[in-house]
């Protein structure tokens, strides 16, 4: 009985740790992507965007909608440059 409580506690703790690390990565990749969108390097923005959207997907596979969102964000980079 006592050992099963320990195992359950360890498993729950492990799951919580994995979720925390995943959320931390999502925040990190999102910040990198947003920073890249502020710059001039579209290749860097594309790579950062793909990394960010991959971490949002269960299997890490980008969808066509992810690619379209990245394309739209990169098009907005041009609009911002024209305004400045």
Secondary structure, DSSP 8 states (H G I E B T S, - for coil): -HHHHHHHHHHHHHHHHHHHHHHHHHHHHHHHHHHHHHSS-HHHHHHHHHHHHHHHSSSS---HHHHHHHHHHHHHHHHHHHH-
